[in-house]
Amino acid sequence: MAYKLIIVILFILYLIFYKITGFAVFCPFHELTSLYCPGCGITRMFTSILGLDFYSAFRYNSLVFILLILTILFNIIKFISLKLNKENFFTKKIDNKIWIFILIIVLIYGVLRNIFPILGPYIV
């Protein structure tokens, strides 16, 4: 659990650094191929979320935005279920089939965002 907190703190520090300097980690996939990977726009998405601009956050990377909301909801329900000592779907470990399904969705999204410009990262 402590490593998750460290990752969150480091990520928030990076976002603050990005907001102050404008320097972001570049995407090597995009630099080499000029194509968008499934993760392109994540830094700008999180920066927009910190600024409470959810519309722009969604436009920067809609799939990760949706997955983030679902992950937060899943963890809230799991936390409540554990506190109430109720065993249900949310207290069980996520099956590998679900992870494979999410991976397939991410890969399909990576292809589609290069075919349909509306799915590409929002350019200001």
C-alpha positions as semicolon CSV with decimal commas, in nm:
position;residue;x (nm);y (nm);z (nm)
1;M;0,000;0,000;0,000
2;A;0,287;0,238;0,080
3;Y;0,432;0,204;-0,271
4;K;0,099;0,321;-0,418
5;L;0,111;0,633;-0,203
6;I;0,470;0,701;-0,312
7;I;0,370;0,664;-0,678
8;V;0,078;0,904;-0,633
9;I;0,300;1,161;-0,456
10;L;0,568;1,138;-0,727
11;F;0,306;1,174;-0,998
12;I;0,154;1,481;-0,833
13;L;0,501;1,635;-0,798
14;Y;0,562;1,566;-1,168
15;L;0,232;1,733;-1,258
16;I;0,324;2,038;-1,051
17;F;0,664;2,047;-1,224
18;Y;0,490;2,020;-1,563
19;K;0,244;2,297;-1,475
20;I;0,526;2,531;-1,367
21;T;0,783;2,457;-1,639
22;G;0,572;2,325;-1,927
23;F;0,826;2,043;-1,967
24;A;0,661;1,705;-2,016
25;V;0,794;1,358;-2,072
26;F;0,771;1,292;-2,445
27;C;0,612;0,983;-2,592
28;P;0,883;0,781;-2,769
29;F;0,619;0,595;-2,973
30;H;0,476;0,922;-3,107
31;E;0,822;1,067;-3,169
32;L;0,929;0,764;-3,375
33;T;0,608;0,694;-3,565
34;S;0,403;1,018;-3,553
35;L;0,114;0,799;-3,438
36;Y;-0,072;0,833;-3,109
37;C;-0,027;0,558;-2,856
38;P;-0,315;0,471;-2,621
39;G;-0,148;0,683;-2,352
40;C;-0,081;1,002;-2,546
41;G;-0,233;1,299;-2,364
42;I;-0,231;1,147;-2,014
43;T;-0,011;1,420;-1,860
44;R;-0,234;1,695;-2,000
45;M;-0,540;1,496;-1,890
46;F;-0,423;1,480;-1,528
47;T;-0,319;1,844;-1,534
48;S;-0,669;1,934;-1,653
49;I;-0,822;1,721;-1,379
50;L;-0,612;1,905;-1,119
51;G;-0,744;2,230;-1,268
52;L;-1,100;2,088;-1,251
53;D;-1,134;2,113;-1,630
54;F;-1,296;1,774;-1,685
55;Y;-1,409;1,845;-2,041
56;S;-1,052;1,905;-2,158
57;A;-0,932;1,608;-1,952
58;F;-1,179;1,385;-2,135
59;R;-1,066;1,526;-2,471
60;Y;-0,696;1,462;-2,402
61;N;-0,745;1,090;-2,342
62;S;-1,103;0,973;-2,320
63;L;-1,029;0,605;-2,257
64;V;-0,794;0,664;-1,965
65;F;-1,036;0,924;-1,826
66;I;-1,320;0,669;-1,830
67;L;-1,096;0,394;-1,687
68;L;-0,984;0,632;-1,411
69;I;-1,345;0,704;-1,312
70;L;-1,432;0,333;-1,316
71;T;-1,123;0,251;-1,107
72;I;-1,211;0,517;-0,850
73;L;-1,572;0,393;-0,828
74;F;-1,457;0,031;-0,805
75;N;-1,218;0,113;-0,519
76;I;-1,478;0,319;-0,330
77;I;-1,729;0,034;-0,349
78;K;-1,458;-0,217;-0,255
79;F;-1,358;-0,004;0,046
80;I;-1,721;0,024;0,163
81;S;-1,777;-0,350;0,114
82;L;-1,469;-0,434;0,317
83;K;-1,575;-0,195;0,596
84;L;-1,921;-0,354;0,605
85;N;-1,765;-0,705;0,593
86;K;-1,974;-0,798;0,290
87;E;-1,833;-1,041;0,037
88;N;-1,927;-0,955;-0,319
89;F;-1,776;-0,903;-0,664
90;F;-1,590;-0,593;-0,552
91;T;-1,404;-0,765;-0,267
92;K;-1,270;-1,043;-0,488
93;K;-0,948;-1,025;-0,685
94;I;-0,995;-0,912;-1,045
95;D;-0,981;-1,209;-1,279
96;N;-0,708;-1,223;-1,545
97;K;-0,978;-1,237;-1,812
98;I;-1,087;-0,885;-1,717
99;W;-0,728;-0,760;-1,742
100;I;-0,694;-0,921;-2,087
101;F;-1,023;-0,760;-2,193
102;I;-0,899;-0,418;-2,076
103;L;-0,569;-0,471;-2,263
104;I;-0,759;-0,556;-2,583
105;I;-0,977;-0,243;-2,542
106;V;-0,664;-0,028;-2,493
107;L;-0,500;-0,174;-2,805
108;I;-0,815;-0,122;-3,013
109;Y;-0,838;0,235;-2,882
110;G;-0,474;0,291;-2,983
111;V;-0,557;0,188;-3,340
112;L;-0,886;0,379;-3,360
113;R;-0,743;0,706;-3,232
114;N;-0,508;0,710;-3,531
115;I;-0,788;0,637;-3,777
116;F;-1,044;0,881;-3,635
117;P;-0,895;1,223;-3,550
118;I;-1,167;1,296;-3,293
119;L;-1,010;1,029;-3,067
120;G;-0,662;1,184;-3,086
121;P;-0,537;1,404;-2,804
122;Y;-0,701;1,743;-2,792
123;I;-0,458;2,003;-2,929
124;V;-0,497;2,349;-2,777
